Amino acid sequence: MKIRVIGGGLAGPEAALTAARLGCQVDLYEMRRVVDGKPLLTPAHQTTDFGELVCSNSLKSESEWTASWLLKQEMRMLGSALLRIADATAVPAGHALAVDRVEFSRRINEAIAAEAGIRVIREEVTSLDEDASDGAELTIIATGPLTSDALSKEIERLTGSGHLAFYDSISPIVDAETIDMERVYFAARWDKGTADYINCPMSREEYDRFYDALVAAEAAEAKEWEKLDYFEGCLPIEILARRGRDTLRFGPMKPVGLRDPRTGKNAWAVVQLRKENVRASSYNLVGFQNHLKFGEQAKVLRLIPGLENAKFLRYGQIHRNTYICAPALLDETLRLKIAPEGRDDLSPGQAPRSPGNMPEERVCAPEGRSNPFKNMFLFAGQISGVEGYTESIASGLLAGIYAASLSRGEEPQPVPRASALGSLVHYITHADQKDFQPANITFDLLEPLDEETRRKIRDKKERHKIVCERALEALEAWRTANLLLAGGTARIEVA
């Protein structure tokens, strides 16, 4: 069974590479392309490359026993192709995994080109009908937050429900040569990891001046910003600032743990800059995503000590982020919970019947809707309801594994709930439908320890360690049972 993957961001290439390494033939569709010598792009992209990072270049913490670390460890355990590339293209970023975004995309392109099982098709998918496709019976939709209008309508037709959407914003990037290094210093918070971040310290007076200018600055869409529904975990800095004068000091500009080595003291507030590439020729302003007019951004950001004469290579921007209501629509293997039309042998979340695979009770989508298409569909990436680079890659990894099982006529077994991967999928498939919003991986999503263990162990870090060890053990058992062939040969080689 041929697999069709739609979307060339993070989840799509991960799903395609995973399924291909598991022996599947994959058609990978991407709508960004060159037409008559000119690139046809989305509002947020600057290239036609696979895996282009449009926001920051960080895949978050690598600190041991954190939720973000655990998710990446699990992905490494399952042989994630994109995480392997991220590790190979990492730039110094203290305790975080940050990548050279250009090299990261280049190596993803190389990996896809080198995979004989993947055929790349540079065109926009506007129909999900079987007769309008290349004959693939299984489709992974990983089109991300900027799904085209035509495909959005097809997904709405498929699911029978409207989309949810929030608005996501992008941080500015500054030319390193234009930073006044006499006014800044290198440090990592609490001296954790290497001192790779540039820190711009502010006195109380400097902070007040910056704050007043920020809240007075004109938004790019001054009449519309109040109507926009932002993702709480990635609010524009001007929206955060309006919540109170000290909100930024306890958020992206918190000074704790960033002692200035020149004075031995903490500043009133600190702006951190993180490397964009190995050459350290540019830095992004951590947590400074915004939706201000470009001229206003230049004026406000140059009030930051060290950036008085800064040249900005990219200003903050905003883009629409689309996602489905996964709790109503997806099962725990990321499949649409609606049986394809005319396929009585399929229950939602089931492969074709076999002697060892009897149908389960049918679980219909809202209003008992049936799938008007003949194909099976999986969703991955931000459109499925996960949030963040790592989480998007993780969902693509799982979708590729599950799709490969389906292509072999096998019923895919979901990763264990105790794992970070399983907990992330459990959240998007079991959350309250009315208030569903995308989520990053956190310990709140993982299975808690039993009450007796919690009473015995009061130290929070020790509790997290136990949760992580339990998760890794459960995933290893799943991997052994599901990704190893007879004789112990791995279906996916782990570097």
BABAVO-11776 format. One line per 5 residues: number of its first residue (from 1); their letters; for each residue x negated, y, z negated of C-alpha. Coordinates in pm, whole numbers, padded with zeros to 5 digits. Each point is the difference from the previous one (the first is absolute). Layout:
BEGIN
NUM> A> X/Y/Z | ...
% end
This chain:
BEGIN
1> MKIRV> 00000/00000/00000 | -00148/00332/00106 | -00007/00277/-00261 | 00062/00362/00087 | -00145/00264/-00233
6> IGGGL> 00121/00357/00042 | -00224/00269/-00145 | -00373/00071/00010 | -00052/00173/-00333 | -00116/-00212/-00293
11> AGPEA> 00263/-00269/-00055 | 00036/-00086/00370 | -00368/-00071/00074 | -00032/-00191/-00328 | 00302/-00215/00086
16> ALTAA> -00125/-00057/00356 | -00353/-00096/-00106 | 00131/-00229/-00273 | 00248/-00181/00223 | -00258/-00035/00280
21> RLGCQ> -00256/-00150/-00238 | 00269/-00248/-00103 | 00026/-00116/00362 | 00287/00214/00127 | 00029/00192/00325
26> VDLYE> 00080/00363/-00079 | 00112/00296/00207 | -00091/00321/-00185 | 00194/00308/00111 | -00108/00358/-00067
31> MRRVV> 00175/00305/00143 | -00298/00236/-00032 | -00179/-00011/00333 | -00171/00202/00271 | 00227/00113/00284
36> DGKPL> -00148/00176/00304 | -00317/00062/-00195 | 00179/00156/-00296 | 00059/-00166/-00338 | 00365/-00053/-00093
41> LTPAH> 00005/00022/-00380 | 00232/00041/-00299 | 00016/00331/-00191 | -00233/-00140/-00270 | -00258/-00191/00208
46> QTTDF> -00308/00137/00169 | -00110/-00311/00193 | 00139/-00312/00168 | -00217/-00226/-00219 | 00137/-00284/-00207
51> GELVC> -00005/00055/-00375 | -00035/00379/00012 | 00025/00141/-00352 | 00210/00314/00020 | -00004/00100/-00367
56> SNSLK> -00293/-00062/-00235 | -00279/-00251/00060 | 00037/-00175/-00336 | 00134/-00349/-00068 | 00003/00083/-00369
61> SESEW> -00170/-00143/-00305 | -00253/-00281/-00007 | -00022/00009/-00379 | 00023/-00351/-00138 | 00333/-00111/-00150
66> TASWL> 00204/00284/00153 | 00310/-00072/00210 | -00158/00148/00314 | -00315/-00209/-00051 | 00209/-00312/-00054
71> LKQEM> 00193/00050/00324 | -00322/00038/00198 | -00155/-00305/-00169 | 00302/-00205/00101 | -00022/00127/00356
76> RMLGS> -00368/-00094/00015 | 00095/-00343/-00130 | 00240/-00043/00293 | -00252/00129/00254 | 00144/00343/00085
81> ALLRI> -00167/00117/00320 | 00053/00373/-00057 | -00119/-00013/-00360 | -00317/-00172/00118 | -00048/00288/00245
86> ADATA> 00071/00252/-00276 | -00268/-00157/-00217 | -00244/00018/00292 | 00073/00367/00073 | 00018/00124/-00360
91> VPAGH> -00138/00339/-00095 | -00109/00095/-00354 | 00310/00098/-00198 | -00068/-00080/-00364 | 00228/-00279/-00118
96> ALAVD> 00224/00019/00310 | -00021/-00179/00334 | -00015/00275/00262 | -00094/-00051/00364 | -00154/00184/00291
101> RVEFS> 00329/00041/00183 | -00151/00016/00350 | -00217/-00309/-00048 | 00287/-00181/-00170 | 00225/00046/00304
106> RRINE> -00280/-00081/00243 | -00066/-00334/-00166 | 00369/-00087/-00006 | 00011/00066/00375 | -00303/-00226/00045
111> AIAAE> 00154/-00279/-00207 | 00323/00007/00200 | -00185/00010/00333 | -00212/-00298/-00106 | 00300/-00212/-00100
116> AGIRV> 00101/-00220/00295 | 00341/-00068/-00153 | 00106/00367/00012 | 00128/00180/00308 | 00024/00378/-00045
121> IREEV> 00290/00174/00176 | -00013/00379/-00001 | 00362/00099/00039 | 00290/00114/-00212 | 00244/-00271/-00101
126> TSLDE> 00350/00139/00046 | 00202/-00323/-00012 | -00002/-00300/-00229 | 00217/-00211/00230 | -00152/-00333/00098
131> DASDG> 00049/00060/00373 | -00172/00338/-00028 | -00309/-00145/-00164 | -00276/-00234/00112 | 00185/-00308/-00118
136> AELTI> -00130/00000/-00354 | 00247/-00153/-00244 | -00157/00146/-00312 | -00064/00370/-00048 | -00189/00181/-00277
141> IATGP> 00110/00361/-00019 | -00286/00203/-00149 | 00060/00337/00161 | -00068/00201/-00311 | 00132/00336/-00114
146> LTSDA> 00006/00151/00351 | 00219/-00255/00173 | 00124/00145/00331 | 00358/00121/00031 | 00087/-00270/00255
151> LSKEI> -00132/-00284/-00214 | 00157/00150/-00311 | 00338/-00025/00167 | -00073/-00363/00091 | -00093/-00078/-00361
156> ERLTG> 00319/00167/-00117 | 00194/-00213/00249 | -00182/-00308/-00125 | 00054/00066/-00371 | 00338/00171/00022
161> SGHLA> -00116/00264/-00243 | -00151/00344/00016 | -00359/00071/-00095 | -00127/00155/-00313 | -00271/00258/00041
166> FYDSI> -00228/00218/-00206 | -00258/00250/00111 | -00370/-00075/-00039 | -00278/00254/00003 | -00369/00007/00094
171> SPIVD> -00299/00153/-00182 | -00235/00257/00159 | -00355/-00089/00109 | -00291/00242/-00035 | -00333/00020/00184
176> AETID> -00269/-00099/-00253 | -00247/00259/00131 | 00237/00280/-00097 | 00026/-00100/-00367 | -00197/00225/-00236
181> MERVY> -00197/-00267/-00186 | -00124/00254/-00254 | 00350/00025/-00144 | 00089/-00372/-00015 | -00144/-00321/-00145
186> FAARW> 00008/-00374/00062 | 00167/-00224/-00260 | 00234/-00293/-00044 | 00273/00016/-00261 | -00126/-00132/-00333
191> DKGTA> -00325/-00079/00188 | 00183/-00305/00138 | -00175/-00126/00313 | -00245/00215/00192 | 00024/00379/00009
196> DYINC> 00135/00023/00353 | 00268/00265/-00040 | -00065/00371/00039 | 00167/00185/-00285 | 00111/00361/00027
201> PMSRE> 00042/00132/-00357 | 00244/00280/-00085 | 00013/00232/-00296 | 00340/00088/-00141 | 00000/00329/00188
206> EYDRF> -00094/-00170/00327 | 00269/-00260/-00050 | 00268/00261/-00071 | -00097/00193/00313 | 00012/-00318/00209
211> YDALV> 00331/-00110/-00151 | 00172/00334/00062 | -00116/00003/00363 | 00111/-00361/00053 | 00357/00041/-00127
216> AAEAA> 00035/00324/00200 | -00131/-00151/00325 | 00240/-00045/00291 | 00096/-00353/00096 | -00021/-00114/00360
221> EAKEW> 00378/-00037/-00006 | 00095/00257/-00261 | 00374/-00050/00048 | -00012/-00378/-00005 | -00242/-00113/-00269
226> EKLDY> 00265/-00020/-00272 | 00195/-00249/00215 | -00294/-00237/00050 | -00007/-00324/-00198 | -00362/-00062/-00096
231> FEGCL> -00154/-00321/-00129 | -00060/00064/-00370 | -00346/-00158/00011 | -00125/00234/00272 | 00159/00338/-00067
236> PIEIL> -00136/00310/00176 | -00211/00197/-00243 | 00222/00309/00028 | 00302/-00208/-00106 | -00192/-00132/-00300
241> ARRGR> -00107/00352/-00091 | 00360/00120/-00013 | 00066/-00246/-00282 | -00207/00207/-00240 | -00321/00200/-00027
246> DTLRF> -00196/-00284/-00159 | 00137/-00285/00212 | -00301/00002/00233 | -00241/-00002/-00295 | 00154/-00327/-00115
251> GPMKP> 00020/-00135/00353 | -00235/00032/00301 | -00205/00276/-00167 | -00045/-00159/-00343 | -00348/00077/-00139
256> VGLRD> -00024/-00275/-00264 | -00298/-00228/00040 | -00170/00234/00248 | -00255/00174/-00216 | -00206/00256/00189
261> PRTGK> -00364/-00116/-00038 | -00119/00360/00032 | 00196/00122/-00302 | 00079/-00322/-00187 | 00367/00107/-00018
266> NAWAV> 00327/-00076/00173 | 00152/00265/00226 | 00357/00127/-00034 | 00089/-00181/00324 | -00192/-00190/00269
271> VQLRK> 00058/-00061/00371 | -00164/-00321/00123 | -00132/-00055/00353 | -00051/-00353/00137 | -00226/-00105/00290
276> ENVRA> 00167/-00060/00333 | -00286/-00194/00160 | -00339/-00159/-00067 | -00181/00309/00129 | 00182/00210/-00262
281> SSYNL> 00059/00263/00269 | 00355/00064/-00123 | 00204/-00032/-00316 | 00372/-00016/-00074 | 00163/00187/-00288
286> VGFQN> 00129/-00276/-00229 | 00370/00039/-00079 | 00032/00322/00199 | 00256/-00118/00254 | 00223/00294/00082
291> HLKFG> 00253/00150/00237 | -00116/00360/00024 | -00060/00203/00312 | -00360/-00041/00117 | -00084/00366/-00062
296> EQAKV> 00142/-00022/-00350 | -00202/-00314/-00068 | -00323/00169/00102 | 00073/00296/-00228 | 00096/-00212/-00303
301> LRLIP> -00265/-00272/00033 | -00280/00252/00033 | 00081/00111/-00356 | -00150/-00331/-00115 | -00357/00051/-00130
306> GLENA> -00245/-00124/00262 | 00249/00026/00285 | -00002/00378/00040 | -00146/-00031/00352 | 00124/-00349/00078
311> KFLRY> 00076/-00115/00354 | 00299/-00233/00007 | -00018/-00282/00252 | 00360/-00094/-00069 | 00270/00180/-00194
316> GQIHR> 00265/-00168/-00209 | 00304/-00117/00192 | 00328/-00181/-00051 | 00165/-00281/00190 | 00315/-00206/-00029
321> NTYIC> -00031/-00344/-00158 | 00266/-00253/00095 | 00078/-00325/-00179 | 00281/-00254/-00018 | 00199/-00095/-00309
326> APALL> -00204/-00314/-00059 | 00196/-00123/-00308 | 00308/-00035/00219 | -00172/-00127/00312 | -00313/-00208/-00071
331> DETLR> -00069/-00329/-00172 | -00318/-00085/-00191 | -00181/-00101/00318 | 00073/00342/00154 | 00259/-00147/00237
336> LKIAP> 00323/00169/00088 | 00281/-00154/-00208 | 00228/-00015/00304 | 00014/-00315/00211 | -00058/00059/00374
341> EGRDD> 00315/-00009/00213 | 00078/-00342/00139 | -00253/-00172/-00231 | 00218/-00210/-00228 | -00310/-00202/-00086
346> LSPGQ> -00139/00301/-00183 | 00093/00135/-00337 | -00158/00331/-00091 | -00349/-00063/-00118 | -00012/-00350/00153
351> APRSP> -00185/-00165/00282 | 00187/-00231/00242 | 00144/-00306/-00170 | -00207/-00311/-00032 | 00053/-00316/-00204
356> GNMPE> -00190/00159/-00288 | 00151/00346/00041 | 00372/00003/-00070 | 00192/00329/00012 | 00058/00199/-00315
361> ERVCA> 00295/00219/-00088 | 00029/00286/00248 | -00082/00345/-00132 | 00133/00266/00232 | -00107/00356/00052
366> PEGRS> 00241/00278/-00102 | 00359/-00059/00111 | -00081/-00352/00121 | -00171/00134/00309 | -00159/-00244/00245
371> NPFKN> -00319/00063/00191 | 00095/00115/00355 | -00338/-00120/00129 | -00124/-00355/00064 | -00345/00043/-00154
376> MFLFA> -00121/-00032/-00358 | -00138/00319/-00154 | -00246/00079/-00277 | -00089/00346/-00127 | -00340/00116/-00128
381> GQISG> -00173/00323/-00093 | 00160/00320/-00120 | 00320/-00061/00194 | 00059/-00300/-00229 | -00008/00217/-00311
386> VEGYT> -00358/-00027/-00123 | -00202/00314/-00049 | -00374/00045/00049 | -00275/-00122/00231 | -00090/-00309/-00200
391> ESIAS> 00362/-00097/-00054 | 00072/00037/00373 | -00293/-00224/00092 | 00111/-00249/-00266 | 00351/-00026/00145
396> GLLAG> -00147/-00047/00348 | -00219/-00280/-00131 | 00301/-00178/-00147 | 00215/00058/00308 | -00273/-00154/00217
401> IYAAS> -00024/-00305/-00226 | 00378/-00047/-00018 | 00045/00053/00375 | -00268/-00262/00073 | 00186/-00251/-00219
406> LSRGE> 00325/00071/00184 | -00171/-00038/00338 | -00105/-00352/-00105 | 00356/-00085/-00099 | -00086/00011/-00369
411> EPQPV> 00184/00178/-00278 | -00234/00265/-00142 | -00050/-00009/-00375 | -00006/00344/-00164 | -00307/00097/-00200
416> PRASA> 00051/-00045/-00376 | 00186/00265/-00194 | -00285/00014/-00253 | -00239/00136/00262 | -00031/00366/00099
421> LGSLV> 00100/-00093/00356 | 00305/-00185/-00126 | 00093/00278/-00241 | -00017/00263/00274 | 00231/-00202/00225
426> HYITH> 00225/-00083/-00296 | 00046/00370/-00065 | 00096/00096/00355 | 00239/-00296/00031 | 00164/00024/-00345
431> ADQKD> 00005/00370/-00087 | 00323/00191/-00055 | 00134/00071/00349 | 00155/00332/-00097 | -00321/00156/-00131
436> FQPAN> -00256/-00193/00205 | -00322/00190/00070 | -00334/-00135/00129 | -00257/-00098/-00260 | -00373/-00048/-00045
441> ITFDL> -00127/-00298/-00194 | -00001/00066/-00376 | 00001/-00217/-00310 | 00365/00094/-00043 | 00078/-00220/00302
446> LEPLD> -00194/-00301/-00130 | 00153/-00261/-00229 | -00050/00111/-00361 | -00165/-00217/-00260 | 00224/-00191/-00235
451> EETRR> 00088/00171/-00325 | -00215/-00232/-00213 | -00312/00078/00204 | 00079/00371/-00010 | 00020/-00012/-00380
456> KIRDK> -00331/-00182/-00026 | -00186/00225/00244 | 00043/00371/-00062 | -00279/00126/00226 | 00151/00119/00330
461> KERHK> -00310/-00077/00206 | -00016/-00353/-00137 | 00367/-00050/00088 | -00067/00120/00354 | -00291/-00241/00029
466> IVCER> 00222/-00292/-00099 | 00267/00105/00251 | -00264/00024/00273 | -00154/-00338/-00083 | 00343/-00159/00001
471> ALEAL> 00079/00159/00337 | -00323/-00116/00162 | 00045/-00351/-00131 | 00357/-00019/00133 | -00101/00131/00342
476> EAWRT> -00291/-00242/00026 | 00238/-00289/-00066 | 00233/00135/00273 | -00290/00046/00241 | -00119/-00356/-00055
481> ANLLL> 00350/-00135/00063 | 00088/00219/00299 | -00313/00117/00180 | -00218/-00310/-00018 | 00020/-00281/00253
486> AGGTA> -00041/-00366/-00088 | -00359/-00061/-00106 | -00030/00345/-00156 | -00071/00194/00320 | 00127/00356/-00024
491> RIEVA> 00246/00124/00262 | -00139/00347/-00067 | -00372/00032/-00064 | -00079/00231/-00290 | -00323/00196/00036
% end
